[in-house]
Amino acid sequence: MALAAVSLGACSEEGLEPDSIFGPEPGVVENAFDAWLYTNYTRPYNITFKYRLEDRETDPQYNLVPADYTKSIALAKMTQHVWIDSYIELIDSTFIRTYCPKVLFLVGSLGYNDGEVVLGTAEGGMKIVLYNVNAIDPDNLNLEMLNYYFFHTMHHEFAHILHQTKSYSTDFNLISPADYTSGSWVNVGSQQALDMGFITPYGSSEPQEDFVEIFSTYVTRTAGYWNSLVGSAGAMGQSKINQKLEIVRDYMLTTWGIDMDVLREIVLRRSNEVLTMNDLTTLN
């Protein structure tokens, strides 16, 4: 106690500088891309599109890197074309303005956690995070890669927002009640998942993921791909997947006016159109 008193006394005699050694954070200077995002996302849809890495927007359990500037421009254009404009074409712009997330946040790297690879997250219908932006090569686009990491993820996360806004029938949860694996889904193989009645291994994690995986896989893949995938499952798996699909179809159509077959035609066409877009890295 005596030592502490001496130390405190010494500090009081020395005094403190009135100014912090840490200066204020410099303000972000907006650039041409920021202006483009305001025109194409914020003003028409009230979406804040963030491509700069902000600690408060990230999960501290992941080691992440910022998204590349040019690749962020490319993804912003592809997201607009394949996701936003698909729903506008199918329904209208009011639908997107009403139900779209208010924040889209890009991360350059993937998020790894105990063997899981995070491709995207949705937070309470307000924010969608897209990872692995730096893997995009605007000069050599690969549709399979774009679909796996981004297009599928966009529709997956948006489906979460929709069902969090208006619930789907609980009958869906009764089809595979004992088969969900929680975090152990990483140990489930693709064929095993199909035989269990899940369209993807991640769908086996829990009912809500099962629901949105069916939706996002269906609308981002051709009818031939879907039929081949389901046809490769065992008889019980096929039956369960088809039962789930019918519930997802009915929910999307009766609750939101989304005909999944028509949406799939739009999404597939727009996905292929991305490959011929020659201005992905410019702000035209």
ROKETOR-291150 format. One line per 5 residues: number of its first residue (from 1); for each residue x, y, z of N, C-alpha, C, O, CB. Coordinates in steps of 0.2 Angstrom, whole numbers, plus 5000, padded with zeros to 4 digits. Glycine has a CB too. Layout:
N
NUM	X Y Z X Y Z X Y Z X Y Z X Y Z | ...
REM end
This chain:
284
1	5004 4994 5000 5000 5000 5000 5004 5006 5000 5003 5011 4997 4995 5000 5006 | 5010 5006 5004 5014 5012 5004 5017 5013 4997 5018 5019 4995 5020 5011 5009 | 5019 5008 4994 5022 5008 4987 5017 5011 4982 5019 5015 4978 5025 5001 4985 | 5011 5009 4983 5006 5012 4978 5005 5019 4980 5004 5023 4975 4999 5008 4979 | 5005 5021 4986 5004 5028 4988 5010 5032 4985 5009 5038 4982 5004 5029 4995
6	5016 5030 4985 5022 5033 4982 5021 5034 4975 5022 5039 4972 5028 5030 4984 | 5019 5028 4971 5018 5029 4964 5013 5034 4962 5014 5037 4957 5016 5022 4962 | 5007 5034 4966 5002 5038 4964 5004 5045 4965 5002 5050 4961 4996 5037 4968 | 5008 5046 4970 5010 5053 4972 5015 5056 4966 5015 5061 4964 5014 5053 4978 | 5019 5051 4964 5024 5053 4958 5020 5055 4952 5022 5060 4949 5029 5047 4957
11	5015 5051 4951 5011 5053 4945 5007 5060 4945 5007 5063 4940 5005 5047 4944 | 5005 5061 4951 5001 5067 4952 5006 5073 4951 5004 5079 4949 4998 5068 4959 | 5013 5072 4954 5017 5078 4953 5019 5079 4946 5021 5085 4944 5024 5076 4957 | 5020 5073 4942 5022 5074 4935 5017 5077 4931 5018 5081 4926 5024 5067 4932 | 5010 5076 4932 5005 5079 4928 5004 5075 4922 5008 5071 4919 5006 5086 4927
16	4998 5076 4918 4996 5073 4912 4996 5078 4907 4993 5084 4908 4990 5069 4913 | 4998 5076 4901 4997 5081 4895 4989 5081 4893 4986 5076 4894 5001 5078 4889 | 4987 5087 4892 4980 5088 4890 4977 5084 4884 4971 5083 4883 4978 5095 4890 | 4982 5083 4879 4980 5080 4873 4982 5073 4873 4988 5071 4875 4983 5084 4867 | 4978 5068 4870 4979 5061 4869 4985 5060 4864 4986 5064 4859 4973 5057 4867
21	4989 5055 4865 4994 5054 4860 4991 5051 4854 4994 5050 4848 4999 5049 4863 | 4985 5048 4854 4981 5045 4848 4977 5051 4845 4972 5053 4848 4977 5039 4850 | 4979 5053 4839 4975 5058 4836 4968 5055 4833 4967 5049 4833 4979 5060 4830 | 4964 5059 4831 4957 5057 4829 4958 5053 4822 4963 5054 4818 4953 5063 4827 | 4954 5048 4821 4954 5044 4815 4953 5049 4809 4948 5053 4809 4949 5038 4815
26	4957 5048 4804 4956 5052 4798 4949 5051 4795 4947 5045 4795 4962 5052 4793 | 4946 5056 4792 4940 5054 4789 4941 5051 4783 4946 5051 4779 4936 5061 4788 | 4936 5047 4781 4936 5043 4775 4934 5048 4769 4929 5051 4769 4931 5037 4775 | 4939 5048 4764 4938 5052 4758 4934 5048 4753 4937 5043 4751 4945 5055 4755 | 4928 5050 4751 4924 5047 4747 4927 5047 4740 4930 5052 4738 4917 5049 4747
31	4927 5042 4736 4929 5041 4729 4924 5040 4724 4918 5040 4726 4935 5036 4729 | 4926 5039 4718 4921 5038 4713 4917 5031 4714 4911 5031 4712 4924 5037 4706 | 4920 5026 4717 4916 5020 4719 4910 5022 4724 4905 5019 4723 4920 5014 4721 | 4912 5025 4729 4907 5027 4734 4901 5031 4731 4895 5030 4733 4911 5032 4739 | 4903 5035 4726 4897 5039 4723 4893 5034 4719 4887 5035 4718 4900 5045 4718
36	4896 5029 4715 4893 5024 4711 4888 5020 4716 4882 5019 4714 4897 5020 4708 | 4891 5018 4722 4887 5014 4726 4881 5018 4729 4875 5016 4730 4891 5012 4732 | 4882 5025 4730 4876 5029 4732 4871 5029 4727 4865 5029 4729 4879 5036 4734 | 4873 5030 4721 4868 5030 4715 4864 5024 4714 4858 5024 4712 4871 5033 4709 | 4868 5018 4715 4865 5012 4713 4863 5007 4718 4859 5003 4717 4870 5008 4709
41	4864 5009 4725 4862 5005 4730 4858 5009 4736 4853 5008 4737 4868 5001 4733 | 4862 5014 4738 4859 5018 4743 4853 5022 4742 4848 5022 4745 4864 5023 4746 | 4853 5026 4736 4848 5031 4735 4842 5027 4732 4836 5028 4735 4850 5035 4729 | 4842 5022 4728 4836 5018 4726 4833 5013 4731 4827 5012 4731 4837 5015 4719 | 4838 5010 4735 4836 5004 4739 4837 5005 4746 4836 5000 4750 4839 4998 4737
46	4841 5010 4748 4842 5012 4755 4847 5006 4758 4847 5004 4764 4836 5012 4760 | 4852 5004 4754 4857 4999 4755 4863 5002 4756 4866 5006 4752 4857 4993 4750 | 4867 5001 4762 4874 5004 4763 4878 4998 4761 4878 4992 4764 4875 5006 4770 | 4882 4999 4756 4887 4994 4753 4894 4996 4756 4897 5001 4754 4887 4994 4745 | 4896 4991 4760 4903 4993 4763 4908 4988 4760 4907 4982 4760 4903 4992 4771
51	4914 4990 4758 4919 4986 4755 4926 4988 4759 4930 4984 4758 4920 4988 4748 | 4926 4993 4763 4932 4994 4767 4931 4990 4774 4925 4989 4776 4932 5002 4769 | 4936 4987 4776 4936 4982 4782 4935 4986 4788 4939 4990 4790 4942 4977 4782 | 4929 4985 4792 4928 4989 4798 4928 4984 4803 4924 4979 4803 4922 4993 4797 | 4931 4985 4809 4931 4980 4814 4924 4979 4817 4923 4973 4819 4936 4982 4820
56	4920 4984 4818 4914 4983 4821 4909 4979 4817 4904 4977 4819 4911 4990 4822 | 4911 4978 4810 4906 4975 4806 4908 4967 4805 4905 4963 4802 4906 4978 4799 | 4914 4965 4808 4917 4959 4807 4916 4955 4814 4915 4957 4819 4924 4959 4805 | 4917 4948 4813 4917 4944 4819 4924 4943 4821 4928 4940 4817 4913 4937 4817 | 4925 4944 4828 4932 4944 4830 4935 4937 4830 4941 4936 4831 4933 4947 4837
61	4931 4932 4829 4934 4925 4829 4937 4923 4823 4941 4918 4823 4928 4920 4831 | 4937 4927 4818 4940 4926 4811 4945 4930 4810 4945 4936 4812 4935 4926 4806 | 4951 4928 4807 4956 4932 4804 4954 4934 4797 4954 4930 4793 4963 4929 4805 | 4953 4940 4796 4950 4942 4789 4955 4948 4786 4958 4951 4789 4943 4945 4790 | 4954 4948 4779 4958 4953 4776 4953 4958 4772 4947 4955 4770 4963 4950 4771
66	4955 4964 4770 4950 4968 4767 4949 4966 4759 4953 4962 4757 4953 4975 4766 | 4943 4968 4757 4942 4966 4750 4945 4971 4745 4946 4977 4746 4934 4967 4749 | 4948 4968 4740 4952 4972 4735 4947 4977 4731 4941 4975 4730 4955 4967 4729 | 4949 4983 4730 4945 4988 4728 4942 4987 4721 4936 4987 4720 4949 4995 4727 | 4946 4985 4716 4943 4983 4709 4939 4977 4709 4934 4977 4706 4949 4982 4705
71	4940 4972 4713 4936 4966 4714 4930 4968 4717 4924 4964 4716 4940 4960 4717 | 4930 4972 4722 4924 4975 4725 4919 4978 4720 4913 4977 4720 4925 4980 4731 | 4922 4982 4716 4918 4985 4710 4914 4979 4706 4908 4980 4705 4922 4990 4706 | 4918 4974 4704 4915 4969 4700 4910 4965 4704 4905 4964 4701 4921 4964 4698 | 4911 4964 4710 4906 4960 4714 4899 4965 4715 4894 4962 4715 4908 4958 4721
76	4900 4971 4716 4895 4976 4717 4890 4976 4711 4884 4976 4711 4897 4983 4718 | 4894 4975 4705 4890 4975 4699 4886 4969 4698 4881 4968 4695 4894 4977 4693 | 4890 4963 4699 4887 4956 4699 4881 4955 4703 4876 4952 4702 4892 4951 4700 | 4882 4958 4710 4877 4957 4715 4870 4961 4712 4865 4958 4713 4879 4960 4721 | 4871 4967 4710 4866 4971 4707 4862 4967 4701 4856 4967 4701 4868 4978 4705
81	4866 4964 4697 4863 4961 4691 4860 4954 4692 4855 4953 4690 4869 4960 4686 | 4863 4950 4697 4861 4943 4698 4856 4943 4703 4851 4938 4703 4867 4939 4699 | 4856 4947 4708 4852 4947 4714 4847 4952 4714 4841 4950 4713 4856 4947 4721 | 4849 4958 4715 4844 4964 4715 4839 4964 4709 4833 4964 4709 4847 4970 4716 | 4842 4964 4703 4838 4965 4697 4834 4959 4695 4829 4959 4692 4843 4967 4691
86	4836 4953 4698 4832 4947 4697 4825 4948 4700 4820 4946 4697 4836 4941 4699 | 4825 4950 4706 4819 4951 4710 4815 4957 4707 4809 4957 4707 4820 4952 4717 | 4818 4962 4705 4815 4967 4702 4811 4965 4696 4806 4967 4694 4820 4973 4700 | 4815 4961 4691 4812 4958 4685 4806 4954 4687 4801 4954 4683 4817 4955 4681 | 4807 4950 4692 4801 4945 4694 4795 4949 4697 4790 4947 4696 4804 4940 4699
91	4797 4953 4702 4792 4956 4706 4792 4964 4704 4788 4966 4700 4792 4955 4713 | 4795 4968 4708 4796 4975 4707 4801 4978 4711 4804 4974 4716 4789 4979 4707 | 4803 4984 4710 4808 4987 4715 4806 4989 4722 4810 4989 4726 4810 4994 4711 | 4799 4989 4723 4797 4990 4729 4798 4984 4734 4799 4985 4740 4789 4992 4729 | 4798 4978 4731 4799 4972 4735 4806 4972 4738 4808 4971 4743 4798 4966 4730
96	4811 4974 4733 4818 4975 4736 4819 4980 4741 4822 4979 4746 4823 4976 4730 | 4816 4986 4739 4817 4992 4744 4814 4990 4751 4817 4992 4756 4813 4998 4741 | 4809 4986 4751 4805 4984 4757 4809 4979 4761 4810 4979 4767 4798 4982 4756 | 4811 4974 4758 4814 4968 4761 4822 4967 4760 4824 4962 4764 4811 4962 4759 | 4825 4971 4757 4832 4970 4756 4836 4971 4762 4833 4975 4767 4835 4974 4750
101	4842 4968 4764 4846 4970 4769 4848 4977 4769 4849 4980 4763 4852 4965 4770 | 4849 4980 4774 4851 4987 4774 4859 4988 4774 4861 4994 4772 4849 4991 4780 | 4862 4983 4775 4870 4983 4774 4872 4977 4770 4870 4971 4772 4873 4983 4781 | 4876 4978 4765 4880 4973 4762 4887 4974 4763 4890 4980 4762 4879 4973 4754 | 4891 4969 4766 4898 4970 4768 4902 4965 4765 4901 4959 4765 4898 4970 4776
106	4907 4967 4762 4912 4963 4758 4918 4962 4762 4921 4966 4766 4914 4966 4752 | 4921 4955 4762 4927 4953 4766 4931 4950 4760 4929 4946 4756 4926 4949 4772 | 4938 4952 4760 4942 4949 4755 4943 4941 4756 4944 4938 4751 4948 4952 4755 | 4943 4939 4762 4945 4932 4763 4939 4928 4765 4934 4930 4766 4951 4931 4768 | 4940 4921 4766 4935 4917 4769 4935 4917 4776 4940 4920 4779 4936 4909 4766
111	4930 4915 4779 4930 4915 4787 4930 4907 4789 4926 4903 4787 4924 4918 4790 | 4936 4906 4793 4936 4899 4795 4935 4898 4802 4937 4903 4806 4944 4896 4793 | 4932 4893 4804 4930 4892 4811 4929 4885 4813 4924 4882 4811 4924 4896 4813 | 4934 4881 4816 4933 4874 4818 4931 4870 4812 4927 4866 4813 4928 4874 4824 | 4934 4871 4807 4933 4866 4801 4928 4869 4796 4927 4866 4791 4931 4860 4803
116	4924 4874 4799 4918 4877 4795 4921 4882 4790 4926 4886 4792 4912 4879 4799 | 4919 4883 4784 4921 4888 4780 4915 4893 4779 4910 4890 4776 4924 4886 4773 | 4915 4899 4781 4909 4904 4781 4909 4907 4774 4914 4911 4773 4909 4908 4787 | 4904 4906 4770 4904 4910 4764 4900 4916 4764 4900 4920 4760 4901 4905 4758 | 4895 4916 4769 4891 4922 4769 4887 4922 4776 4886 4916 4779 4886 4923 4764
121	4885 4927 4778 4881 4927 4784 4875 4933 4784 4876 4937 4780 4885 4929 4791 | 4869 4931 4787 4864 4936 4787 4862 4937 4794 4862 4933 4798 4858 4934 4783 | 4862 4944 4796 4861 4946 4803 4854 4949 4804 4853 4955 4802 4866 4950 4806 | 4849 4945 4806 4842 4948 4808 4839 4952 4803 4835 4957 4804 4843 4953 4814 | 4840 4950 4796 4837 4953 4791 4840 4960 4789 4837 4964 4785 4830 4954 4792
126	4845 4962 4792 4848 4969 4791 4854 4969 4788 4856 4974 4784 4849 4972 4798 | 4858 4964 4788 4865 4964 4785 4867 4957 4782 4866 4952 4785 4870 4966 4790 | 4870 4957 4776 4873 4951 4773 4880 4953 4772 4882 4958 4770 4869 4950 4766 | 4884 4948 4774 4891 4948 4773 4893 4943 4768 4892 4937 4768 4895 4947 4780 | 4897 4945 4763 4900 4941 4758 4907 4940 4758 4911 4945 4759 4898 4943 4750
131	4910 4934 4759 4917 4933 4760 4921 4931 4753 4917 4930 4748 4918 4928 4765 | 4927 4931 4753 4931 4928 4748 4931 4932 4742 4932 4930 4736 4929 4921 4746 | 4930 4939 4742 4930 4943 4737 4936 4943 4733 4936 4944 4727 4928 4950 4739 | 4942 4942 4736 4948 4943 4733 4950 4937 4728 4955 4937 4725 4954 4944 4738 | 4946 4932 4729 4947 4926 4724 4944 4927 4717 4945 4923 4712 4943 4920 4727
136	4940 4933 4716 4937 4934 4710 4943 4937 4705 4947 4941 4707 4932 4940 4711 | 4942 4934 4699 4947 4936 4694 4943 4940 4688 4940 4936 4684 4951 4931 4691 | 4942 4946 4688 4937 4949 4683 4939 4948 4676 4935 4948 4672 4937 4957 4684 | 4945 4946 4675 4947 4945 4668 4947 4938 4666 4948 4936 4660 4955 4947 4667 | 4945 4934 4671 4944 4926 4669 4939 4923 4673 4940 4919 4678 4951 4923 4670
141	4933 4926 4672 4927 4924 4677 4926 4916 4676 4926 4914 4670 4921 4928 4675 | 4924 4913 4681 4922 4906 4682 4915 4906 4685 4914 4907 4691 4927 4902 4686 | 4910 4904 4681 4903 4904 4683 4902 4899 4689 4898 4901 4693 4899 4902 4677 | 4905 4893 4689 4905 4889 4694 4907 4892 4701 4904 4891 4706 4908 4882 4693 | 4913 4895 4700 4916 4898 4706 4911 4904 4709 4910 4904 4715 4923 4901 4705
146	4909 4908 4704 4905 4913 4706 4898 4911 4709 4896 4914 4714 4903 4918 4700 | 4895 4906 4706 4889 4903 4709 4890 4900 4716 4886 4901 4721 4886 4897 4705 | 4896 4896 4717 4897 4893 4723 4898 4898 4729 4895 4898 4734 4903 4889 4723 | 4902 4903 4728 4904 4908 4733 4899 4914 4733 4899 4917 4739 4911 4911 4732 | 4896 4916 4728 4892 4922 4728 4885 4922 4726 4881 4923 4730 4896 4927 4724
151	4883 4919 4720 4876 4919 4718 4872 4915 4723 4867 4917 4725 4876 4917 4711 | 4874 4909 4724 4871 4904 4728 4870 4908 4735 4865 4907 4738 4874 4898 4729 | 4876 4911 4738 4876 4914 4744 4871 4920 4745 4867 4920 4750 4883 4916 4746 | 4871 4924 4739 4866 4929 4739 4859 4927 4740 4855 4930 4745 4867 4933 4733 | 4857 4922 4737 4850 4920 4737 4849 4916 4743 4843 4916 4746 4848 4915 4731
156	4854 4912 4746 4853 4909 4752 4852 4914 4758 4847 4913 4762 4860 4905 4754 | 4856 4919 4758 4855 4924 4764 4849 4928 4763 4846 4930 4768 4861 4928 4764 | 4847 4929 4757 4841 4933 4756 4834 4929 4758 4830 4932 4761 4840 4936 4749 | 4835 4922 4757 4829 4918 4759 4829 4918 4766 4823 4917 4769 4831 4911 4756 | 4835 4918 4770 4834 4919 4777 4830 4925 4779 4826 4925 4784 4842 4919 4780
161	4832 4931 4776 4828 4937 4778 4821 4936 4776 4817 4939 4781 4831 4943 4773 | 4819 4933 4771 4812 4932 4770 4808 4928 4775 4803 4930 4778 4811 4929 4763 | 4811 4922 4777 4808 4918 4782 4808 4920 4789 4804 4919 4793 4811 4911 4781 | 4813 4925 4790 4814 4928 4797 4808 4934 4797 4806 4935 4802 4821 4931 4798 | 4806 4936 4791 4801 4941 4791 4794 4938 4792 4790 4940 4795 4801 4945 4785
166	4793 4933 4788 4786 4929 4788 4788 4921 4788 4791 4919 4784 4782 4931 4782 | 4786 4918 4793 4788 4911 4794 4785 4906 4789 4779 4907 4787 4786 4909 4801 | 4789 4901 4788 4786 4896 4784 4782 4890 4788 4783 4891 4794 4792 4892 4780 | 4779 4886 4785 4775 4881 4789 4780 4876 4793 4785 4874 4790 4771 4876 4784 | 4778 4875 4799 4782 4871 4803 4782 4863 4801 4786 4859 4804 4780 4871 4811
171	4778 4862 4796 4778 4855 4793 4784 4853 4791 4786 4847 4790 4772 4854 4788 | 4788 4858 4788 4795 4857 4785 4799 4854 4790 4803 4850 4789 4798 4864 4783 | 4799 4856 4797 4803 4854 4802 4802 4847 4804 4806 4844 4807 4803 4858 4808 | 4796 4844 4802 4794 4837 4804 4797 4832 4799 4796 4826 4800 4787 4837 4804 | 4800 4834 4793 4802 4829 4788 4808 4826 4790 4809 4819 4789 4803 4833 4781
176	4813 4829 4793 4819 4826 4795 4821 4828 4802 4826 4830 4804 4825 4828 4790 | 4816 4827 4807 4817 4830 4814 4823 4827 4817 4826 4830 4822 4811 4828 4818 | 4825 4820 4816 4830 4817 4820 4837 4817 4816 4842 4814 4818 4828 4810 4821 | 4837 4820 4810 4843 4819 4806 4848 4825 4806 4853 4825 4803 4841 4818 4799 | 4846 4831 4809 4850 4837 4809 4856 4836 4813 4856 4833 4818 4846 4843 4811
181	4862 4838 4811 4868 4837 4814 4872 4843 4817 4877 4842 4820 4873 4834 4808 | 4868 4849 4817 4871 4855 4820 4878 4856 4817 4879 4855 4811 4872 4854 4828 | 4883 4857 4821 4890 4859 4819 4894 4853 4816 4899 4854 4812 4894 4861 4825 | 4891 4847 4817 4894 4841 4814 4893 4840 4806 4895 4835 4803 4892 4835 4817 | 4889 4845 4803 4888 4845 4796 4894 4844 4792 4894 4842 4786 4884 4850 4794
186	4900 4847 4795 4906 4847 4791 4909 4840 4790 4913 4839 4785 4911 4851 4795 | 4906 4835 4794 4908 4828 4793 4903 4824 4788 4904 4818 4788 4909 4825 4800 | 4898 4828 4786 4893 4824 4781 4895 4825 4774 4896 4831 4772 4886 4827 4783 | 4896 4820 4771 4898 4820 4764 4892 4822 4759 4886 4821 4761 4901 4813 4761 | 4893 4824 4753 4888 4826 4749 4883 4820 4747 4877 4821 4748 4890 4828 4742
191	4885 4814 4746 4881 4808 4745 4877 4806 4751 4871 4805 4751 4885 4803 4742 | 4880 4807 4757 4877 4805 4763 4871 4810 4764 4866 4808 4767 4882 4805 4769 | 4873 4816 4763 4868 4821 4764 4861 4820 4760 4856 4820 4762 4870 4828 4763 | 4863 4819 4753 4857 4817 4749 4853 4811 4751 4847 4811 4751 4860 4816 4742 | 4857 4806 4753 4853 4800 4755 4849 4801 4762 4844 4798 4763 4858 4794 4757
196	4851 4806 4766 4848 4808 4772 4842 4812 4770 4837 4813 4775 4852 4811 4777 | 4842 4815 4764 4836 4820 4763 4838 4827 4763 4834 4831 4764 4830 4819 4767 | 4844 4829 4762 4847 4836 4762 4850 4837 4755 4854 4833 4753 4852 4837 4768 | 4849 4843 4752 4851 4844 4746 4859 4846 4746 4862 4845 4741 4847 4850 4743 | 4861 4848 4752 4868 4849 4753 4870 4847 4760 4866 4847 4764 4870 4857 4751
201	4877 4846 4761 4879 4844 4768 4877 4850 4773 4875 4848 4779 4886 4843 4768 | 4878 4856 4771 4876 4862 4775 4869 4862 4777 4867 4864 4783 4878 4868 4772 | 4864 4859 4773 4857 4859 4774 4856 4854 4780 4850 4855 4783 4854 4857 4768 | 4860 4850 4781 4859 4845 4787 4860 4848 4794 4859 4845 4799 4863 4839 4786 | 4863 4854 4794 4865 4857 4800 4859 4859 4805 4859 4858 4811 4869 4864 4799
206	4853 4862 4802 4847 4863 4805 4842 4865 4801 4843 4867 4795 4848 4869 4811 | 4835 4865 4803 4830 4866 4798 4830 4873 4794 4829 4872 4788 4823 4866 4802 | 4832 4878 4797 4832 4884 4793 4837 4884 4788 4836 4887 4782 4833 4890 4798 | 4843 4881 4789 4848 4881 4784 4846 4876 4778 4847 4877 4773 4855 4879 4787 | 4842 4871 4780 4840 4866 4776 4835 4869 4771 4835 4868 4765 4836 4860 4780
211	4830 4873 4774 4825 4877 4770 4829 4882 4765 4827 4881 4759 4821 4881 4774 | 4833 4886 4767 4836 4890 4762 4841 4887 4757 4842 4890 4752 4840 4896 4766 | 4844 4882 4759 4848 4878 4754 4844 4875 4749 4847 4875 4743 4852 4872 4758 | 4839 4873 4750 4834 4870 4745 4832 4876 4740 4833 4875 4734 4828 4867 4748 | 4830 4881 4743 4828 4887 4739 4834 4890 4734 4834 4890 4728 4826 4893 4743
216	4840 4891 4738 4846 4894 4734 4849 4889 4729 4851 4891 4724 4851 4896 4739 | 4849 4883 4731 4851 4878 4726 4847 4877 4720 4849 4877 4714 4852 4871 4729 | 4840 4877 4721 4835 4877 4716 4836 4882 4711 4836 4881 4705 4828 4876 4719 | 4836 4889 4713 4835 4894 4709 4842 4896 4706 4842 4900 4701 4833 4900 4713 | 4848 4893 4708 4854 4895 4705 4857 4889 4700 4862 4890 4698 4859 4897 4710
221	4853 4884 4700 4855 4878 4696 4850 4876 4691 4844 4878 4691 4857 4872 4700 | 4852 4873 4685 4848 4871 4680 4843 4865 4682 4845 4862 4687 4852 4869 4674 | 4838 4864 4679 4833 4859 4680 4837 4852 4680 4836 4848 4684 4827 4859 4676 | 4841 4852 4675 4845 4845 4674 4849 4844 4680 4850 4838 4682 4849 4846 4667 | 4853 4849 4682 4857 4848 4688 4853 4846 4694 4855 4841 4697 4861 4855 4689
226	4848 4850 4695 4844 4848 4701 4841 4841 4701 4842 4837 4706 4838 4853 4702 | 4838 4839 4695 4835 4832 4694 4841 4827 4695 4839 4822 4698 4832 4832 4688 | 4847 4828 4692 4852 4823 4693 4854 4823 4700 4856 4817 4703 4858 4826 4689 | 4855 4828 4704 4857 4828 4711 4852 4824 4715 4854 4820 4719 4857 4836 4713 | 4845 4826 4714 4840 4823 4718 4840 4815 4716 4839 4811 4720 4833 4826 4717
231	4840 4814 4710 4840 4807 4707 4846 4803 4710 4845 4797 4710 4840 4807 4700 | 4851 4806 4712 4857 4802 4714 4856 4800 4722 4860 4796 4724 4863 4805 4713 | 4851 4802 4725 4849 4801 4732 4846 4794 4732 4843 4792 4727 4845 4806 4735 | 4846 4791 4738 4842 4785 4739 4835 4787 4739 4833 4792 4739 4844 4782 4745 | 4830 4781 4739 4823 4782 4738 4821 4787 4744 4816 4791 4743 4820 4776 4738
236	4823 4785 4750 4820 4789 4756 4823 4796 4755 4819 4801 4757 4823 4786 4762 | 4829 4797 4753 4832 4804 4753 4828 4808 4747 4826 4814 4748 4839 4804 4751 | 4826 4805 4742 4823 4808 4736 4816 4810 4739 4814 4816 4738 4822 4804 4730 | 4812 4806 4742 4806 4807 4745 4806 4814 4750 4802 4818 4749 4803 4801 4749 | 4811 4814 4754 4811 4819 4759 4813 4826 4755 4810 4831 4757 4817 4818 4764
241	4818 4826 4751 4819 4832 4747 4813 4835 4743 4812 4841 4743 4825 4831 4742 | 4810 4830 4740 4804 4832 4736 4798 4835 4741 4795 4840 4739 4801 4826 4732 | 4797 4832 4746 4793 4835 4751 4795 4842 4753 4790 4846 4754 4792 4830 4757 | 4801 4843 4755 4803 4849 4757 4803 4854 4751 4801 4860 4753 4811 4849 4759 | 4804 4852 4745 4804 4857 4740 4797 4859 4739 4796 4865 4737 4806 4853 4733
246	4792 4855 4740 4785 4857 4739 4783 4862 4744 4779 4867 4743 4780 4851 4739 | 4785 4862 4750 4784 4866 4755 4787 4873 4754 4784 4878 4755 4786 4864 4762 | 4794 4873 4752 4797 4879 4750 4794 4883 4744 4793 4889 4744 4805 4877 4748 | 4792 4879 4739 4789 4882 4733 4782 4885 4735 4781 4891 4733 4787 4876 4728 | 4778 4882 4739 4772 4884 4741 4773 4891 4745 4769 4896 4745 4768 4879 4745
251	4777 4890 4750 4779 4896 4754 4781 4902 4750 4778 4908 4751 4784 4895 4759 | 4786 4901 4746 4788 4907 4742 4783 4910 4737 4782 4916 4736 4794 4905 4737 | 4778 4905 4734 4773 4908 4730 4767 4911 4733 4765 4917 4732 4770 4902 4726 | 4765 4908 4739 4759 4911 4742 4761 4916 4747 4757 4921 4748 4756 4905 4746 | 4767 4916 4750 4769 4922 4754 4772 4928 4751 4771 4933 4753 4774 4919 4759
256	4776 4926 4746 4780 4932 4743 4778 4933 4735 4781 4938 4732 4787 4930 4743 | 4774 4929 4732 4773 4929 4725 4779 4927 4721 4780 4929 4715 4771 4936 4723 | 4783 4923 4723 4789 4921 4720 4788 4914 4717 4788 4909 4721 4795 4921 4725 | 4788 4914 4710 4787 4907 4707 4795 4905 4706 4798 4908 4702 4783 4908 4700 | 4797 4900 4709 4804 4898 4709 4806 4896 4702 4812 4897 4701 4805 4892 4714
261	4802 4893 4698 4804 4891 4691 4805 4897 4687 4810 4897 4683 4799 4887 4688 | 4801 4902 4688 4802 4908 4684 4808 4912 4687 4812 4914 4683 4796 4913 4685 | 4809 4912 4693 4815 4915 4696 4821 4912 4694 4826 4915 4692 4815 4915 4704 | 4821 4905 4694 4827 4901 4691 4829 4903 4684 4835 4904 4683 4826 4894 4692 | 4824 4904 4680 4825 4906 4673 4829 4913 4673 4834 4914 4669 4819 4906 4669
266	4826 4917 4677 4829 4924 4677 4836 4924 4680 4841 4927 4677 4825 4929 4681 | 4837 4921 4685 4844 4920 4688 4849 4917 4684 4855 4919 4683 4844 4917 4695 | 4847 4911 4681 4852 4908 4676 4854 4912 4670 4860 4913 4668 4849 4901 4674 | 4849 4916 4667 4850 4920 4662 4855 4926 4664 4860 4927 4661 4844 4923 4659 | 4854 4929 4670 4858 4934 4672 4865 4932 4674 4869 4936 4673 4854 4938 4678
271	4865 4926 4677 4872 4924 4679 4876 4923 4673 4882 4924 4673 4871 4917 4683 | 4873 4920 4667 4877 4919 4661 4879 4926 4658 4884 4927 4655 4873 4915 4656 | 4874 4931 4659 4876 4938 4656 4882 4941 4659 4885 4945 4656 4870 4942 4657 | 4883 4939 4666 4889 4942 4669 4895 4940 4665 4900 4944 4665 4889 4939 4676 | 4896 4934 4662 4902 4932 4659 4903 4937 4653 4909 4937 4651 4901 4925 4657
276	4898 4940 4650 4899 4944 4644 4899 4952 4646 4900 4956 4641 4894 4943 4639 | 4899 4953 4652 4899 4960 4654 4906 4963 4653 4911 4960 4657 4896 4961 4661 | 4907 4968 4649 4914 4970 4648 4916 4976 4652 4921 4979 4651 4915 4972 4641 | 4912 4978 4657 4913 4984 4661 4913 4983 4669 4911 4987 4672 4909 4990 4659 | 4915 4977 4671 4914 4975 4678 4919 4979 4682 4917 4980 4688 4916 4967 4678
281	4924 4981 4680 4929 4984 4684 4929 4992 4683 4933 4996 4686 4936 4982 4683 | 4924 4994 4679 4924 5002 4678 4917 5004 4681 4913 5000 4683 4924 5003 4670 | 4917 5011 4682 4911 5013 4685 4906 5017 4680 4903 5022 4681 4913 5018 4690 | 4906 5014 4674 4901 5016 4669 4894 5015 4671 4889 5016 4667 4903 5013 4662
REM end
